[in-house]
Amino acid sequence: MRVTPIAAIQGSELRSPLAGQRVRTRGVVTGRSRKGFFLQDPDARWNGTSSCGIFVFSPRNKPEVGLWVELEGEVVDYVPSENERPTTQIALDDFARLDRRDADLDPVWLTAENMPSDRDALARYLNSLEGMLVGVEKGATFVAPSNPFGDYVVLPPGTSVQRTPAGGVLIDAENPERWFPSFRIIDYGRAPQLNVGATLLTPVVGPLNYRASAYQIAALGRVRVRNVDVPEAKTRFERGKGHVTVLTLNGFNLDVRRENPELVHDPERDVDDDLDDGRFRMLARAIVRQAGAPDIVALQEMQDDDGAEISDVVSARRNYAQLTRDVRRLGGPAYRWAEIAPESGADGGQPGGNIRNAFLYDPDRVALVEGSLRRLGQDDEAFRESRKPLMARFRTRASGAEIVVINVHLASKRHQRGPFAPERPGFDPRHEIRVQQAKIIRDTLQALADRGVVTYVTGDFNDFEFSETLRVLEGDDHVNLVETLPEDDRYDYNHRGVSQVLMHGVVPKAYAERCRPEYEILHGNELLGAKPGHLGDKATDHAYVIARLPLSRA
């Protein structure tokens, strides 16, 4: 069998012209992953259209980096899931070491100057480099925190983007899925724990791999960084008689149970120990020390008492009891909780978890009006297998003034196609569902407005301040308090290096003009890095947001 150059196997399109055929090829091993290794032809010149590198699928047989090898195998266009782009690979049959030692490979550097900002042009550019050695120069800024899986995202020096004060990248409404260079370190012992704003002190070089709907460098060698501290943010709002404070807090699938691996859907992902990991204490600290013991806490992603175990359990009493107990230990108020449990398996989220929205409230400051607690959209198709908004009316002890708070967690973006999907990149199949959910909430707001009720809608909207979802919910007579903040302060979540707002605070426009409510984002969790290889060392993946809502009895 004659030797086929790697560039001929890759071709210039997404799919290989030799898919399904057996080939013999040769090159230098440039990197390894858990499922195989990368091969590059050092005799070829990259022409900007066809890659000179390729991934070889071989979980058990991986030659050392730097070796010249000749191998045989079948060309496969691997597609990991529906609507995903194919990745050309060679399924290894056998390889032989060669005697050559003259490989001299220079990486293609991913810089601000050579990476197109246009999505289609960038997709073509990265496709032409797939499997080849690429690099990011030192001096790049980390725009996403480290995570448990050894993934990192950096901003090359000189890139023109709008930045956050912490050094991150703010979302661009014209290009919300913009990609920035990313790399993975599979040896967690060599993977640093770092925060947004850290600096890369050494270049990162490795083969360009496509995984998890995005391109990543399979990093070689040790990476050196200069980390930054993230100070603990604290609210400037003080409790007082003329207003209520409302904290929005995502529990991040919080539960007291360490799940039995035999009783969960996915033992690798669905087993955790939030109690021993200290997440209850961290969230209690956020409530008491950072948010100043607010009058009301709007909680999302509270699981049932046995966590992700597949069972008929829907009660979350033990979770609320643990959280409120930890609040008291820190000197906080004796919060009461309010919720309506979902039916088992009916509200989406992690299988078995039965996540729901809930409230904590300080009974010395506010009273839950009897009979006011209800779930919106209970029988609407838009909320099928989705978290139902929880609505409650609270009356202030000081003046008797009332406010209705609606706590939402709209349909997830988890099924959104990535920026490099072969068809309709960035398409979000849940977008229209969120818009329909917003319309249902909007109908409730209009009915309450007709009766002169002050309302506050908060929670995890899973959409941006400039989205159709928020515009539908606001209409012409409501406003989003997020938009009262400076533009560079509008972020509470970090998705692959893009800082964005997913939590919001919507109030009637007339109320906002008359009473001047205030809004804060307490940054921290979206900036702090987790230790690679460890789960559960962050309180949540969102920032904490808090509103100060003036109220007076009419």
Secondary structure as UniProt FT lines:
FT   HELIX           6..10
FT   TURN            17..20
FT   STRAND          22..33
FT   TURN            34..35
FT   STRAND          36..40
FT   TURN            42..43
FT   STRAND          53..57
FT   TURN            65..66
FT   STRAND          68..78
FT   TURN            82..83
FT   STRAND          87..97
FT   STRAND          108..109
FT   TURN            112..114
FT   HELIX           119..127
FT   TURN            128..131
FT   STRAND          133..136
FT   TURN            138..139
FT   STRAND          141..142
FT   TURN            148..149
FT   STRAND          151..155
FT   TURN            157..158
FT   TURN            165..166
FT   STRAND          169..170
FT   TURN            173..174
FT   TURN            176..177
FT   STRAND          182..184
FT   HELIX           188..190
FT   TURN            196..197
FT   STRAND          199..200
FT   STRAND          204..211
FT   TURN            212..213
FT   STRAND          214..218
FT   STRAND          225..226
FT   TURN            241..242
FT   STRAND          243..254
FT   HELIX           261..263
FT   TURN            267..269
FT   TURN            274..278
FT   HELIX           279..285
FT   HELIX           286..290
FT   STRAND          296..302
FT   TURN            305..308
FT   HELIX           317..329
FT   TURN            330..331
FT   STRAND          336..338
FT   TURN            344..345
FT   TURN            351..353
FT   STRAND          356..361
FT   TURN            363..365
FT   STRAND          366..368
FT   TURN            370..371
FT   STRAND          374..375
FT   TURN            376..379
FT   HELIX           381..383
FT   TURN            384..385
FT   STRAND          390..396
FT   TURN            397..399
FT   STRAND          402..409
FT   TURN            414..415
FT   TURN            419..420
FT   TURN            425..426
FT   TURN            429..430
FT   HELIX           431..450
FT   TURN            451..452
FT   STRAND          455..460
FT   TURN            465..466
FT   HELIX           468..474
FT   TURN            475..477
FT   STRAND          478..480
FT   HELIX           481..484
FT   HELIX           487..489
FT   STRAND          493..495
FT   TURN            496..497
FT   STRAND          498..500
FT   STRAND          503..508
FT   HELIX           509..515
FT   STRAND          518..522
FT   TURN            525..527
FT   TURN            532..533
FT   STRAND          544..550
//
